[in-house]
């Protein structure tokens, strides 16, 4: 790896270690996190006391059995793994074209967010659908996808008064992030629209649709198309399919997907 950064190793109770690669939302940092997660998942999880991993934007939590593996031994193992990471870290292997019905009943904050930035709702939609986003992490709620790559013109502080409940599939903005909600839940983010896709469904296998490192592109749809797709994907047998990206077959095999 060029210009390697030595991470911090932090204890998280008696059975977990956190590897912290940085202190900000950054694509290069997240690639290091996901590259290490991939290496551990394929070579170490389930072996010699390493039990599970949880990647985030900038850190990786590693759960371990302290009766089989000490904190220091795990730290040395992780340092050795980090030294072998390829400089072309964690390339995206799948791209999802996610349909979104913007505004109206599905996007209660579209108009107010547009006004706050002196934009029209149509301009907000155009700016929001232009990027190719990267899924930095899955968290908060099962399947909730945090995306990086939001246009700076749309960066918006969170709502002063969070909602106690927002619908599953909500597409929202909070700060410099945008996200695809998976299940209904509370939120202080600004709701732009909603997708009929189910990011998490226990009736499916796998239950999670998205994976950290995937790419997302949003595609606008109208109310009629939303209703049609919502009915289609209510059946767990109908699962959206991603586009495969160059090198994806080998990469997906290596990451166990």
N, C-alpha and C positions, 0 to 999 in steps of 0.2 A: 504494500500500500504506500503511495506517495505521501510524504509529510504525515506520518501516523500520529494520532493523538492518543496519549495514554489516558485511559478512562479512570474514573473514580469507582472504587468498589465499596459499597455500603451495606452493612447488615440490615436486614428487615426481619426482626425477630430471630428465632433460633433455627429456622428452617428455610430461610430465603436470603439470597444475595442480590443486590441491585448493581448492575453495570451501567454507569452513567457516562454517556459519550459527549454530552454538552448541556447547555442551559437554555437553548432557544429552539424554535421551530425552524428546521433547516433540512433541505433535501439530502445533502451529503451525510449529515449526522444520521438521519433516518435510514439511509442506505446501509450504513455501518451496523445499525441495530438489527436490521432485517437480514443482513448477510450473516451476522453472528447467530441469529435465531435459526436460520436455515442450516448452518453448519452443526449447531448443537442438536437440532431436531433429527438430523439424519445420522449423526455419529455418536451422540452421547446420551440423549434423553432415554430413560429406561435402563441405563447401564451405570454400574459403579456408583450408585447413589444419587445421580442426577434424575429428578423426577418430572419436572415440567418447566415450561418457560412462558413468559408473558411479555411480548414486545410492546413498547409505547413509542411516542414521537422520538424520544432522545435517550431512552434507557431500556434495559432488558432485565426483567426479574427472573431469577433462576431458583426454583425450588429444589431442595436436596434433603437427603436423609443424613442428619448429623451423626448418626451412629455408624454410617459407612463412609462418610466424606466430611472432612473438616472444612471450615471456612477458608483457611489458608490454602489447602490442597485444591479447593474449587477455584480460588483466585488464580493460582498458578496454571490450572487447566485452561481457564478463560484467557489468560495472557498468551498462552501458547496458541490457542485458537485464533485470537485477534491478530497475531503475528502472521498467520497464514491467509488472511482474508484477501481476496482478489481486489485489485483497484477498480475494476468494473463491477461495483457492488450492487447486488440485489436488483438486477434489471426487471422491469415490469414484464410479466409473461401473459397477462390477460387484459383485455380492454372491454369494458362494459358500456354500451350505449343505452343510458337510462332514460326512459320517457318520463317527462314531467309536465303536469298541468299547472301552469303558473297563474297566480292571482285568484280572484273570486273566492269561492268557498274553500279552495285548497291553499290559498296563499294570502292570508289575512293581512300580512305586513308589507306586501309588495308595493302598494301605493305610497304608504308612509315612508318606507325606506327610499323609494325613488325621490320623493320630495326632499328628504333630508340631504340628498346628494345633488339636488337640482337637476335631476334626470327624469325622463319619462319612464313609465313602467316598461315600455317596449325597449328602451335603451338598457334598462337593468337586465331584462331577459337576454338581450343580445350579448351583454358583457358576461353574464353568468353562464351562458351556453358556449362561449368561445373557447375557453381553456380545455386542455387535456389534463385533468386532475390526477393526482397520485393519492391513493389511500395510505395515509401515514399510520393509522392504527385503528383497531376495533376495540370499542370500550364503552364505558358509562352504562349502556344497556346492551343486552345480547345482540350482536350484529350491527350495532351503531357504528357507521363508517365516518371517520374524520378525514377530510380531504385537504390537501395542500395545493396551492396554485391559484387561489382566488385573486381576481384583478384588484389591485390596490384601490381603484375607484369605488369598490364595493365594501371595503373594510368598514365595519360598523360596530360600535360598542353594543354590548348586550342590552336587552330591554331593562328598564328600571324596575319593572314589575314582572317577574317570570310568570308564565302560565302554569297552572297546576297540572294541566294535561294537554298534550298535543297528539295528533293522530299518528298512527304508524305510517311510515313512508314519507313523512314531512321532509322537505328540502329547505334548509335554513342557513342563515348566516349569523355568526357570532364572532366579533372581533375580526381577525384576519383569516378566519376559517369558514368553510362551508361544510355541510354534512348531509348524509342520508340517514334519516332515522329508521329504525328497524321495527320497533314496537311502540305502542302508545306510552307516553310518559311526560313528566314535567320538563319545561324548557324555558330558558331565558333568551333563546335565540330568536331571530326574526324569520318568520315563516314566509318563504317566497312561493312555494308550491308543494306539490305532492306527487309521488310516483306510485303507480299501482303494484310495483314489484314488492315482494316480501323479502326483506333482508335477513329475516330469521323466522323459521317455521319448524317446530319440533316434529311435524308430520313428515318432513323431508329427510333425506339422508344424502349429503350432509345438511344439517339444519341451517348452517350459515351460508349465505350466498357469496359475500365478498371476503377477500383476504387482503391483509396489509401488503402493500406493494403493487396491487392491481391498479389499472388506470380506469378512469371514469370520464365519459363525455355525456353531457346532458342534451336531450333532444326535446323540444317543446311539442306538446300534444294538446288537443282541445278537450272539452268536457265529455263529448261523446266517445272519443277514443279512450279517455280515462275509464269511463264506465265499462266499455267493452273489455279492456285489458284487466280491469279489476275483477270482472266476473271470470275471466280466463284463469288468472293466477290465484283465484280463491281455491282452485283445485290444486293440491300439492303435487299432483302428477305433472303439472305444467311448470317447468322451471326455466327461467331465462338462461340463454347461453351467451358466453362471452366470445369475443373475437380472439383468436390466437395470434400472438405477436412473434416476430422472428426469434428463433431460439427457444420458443416456449416449451416444446416437447421435452427437451433435455432439462430445462430449468424446472419444469413442473415435476419431473421425475425426481430430481435432486431434492426438491423441497417436500416431497411426499404428498403432493396434491393430485 
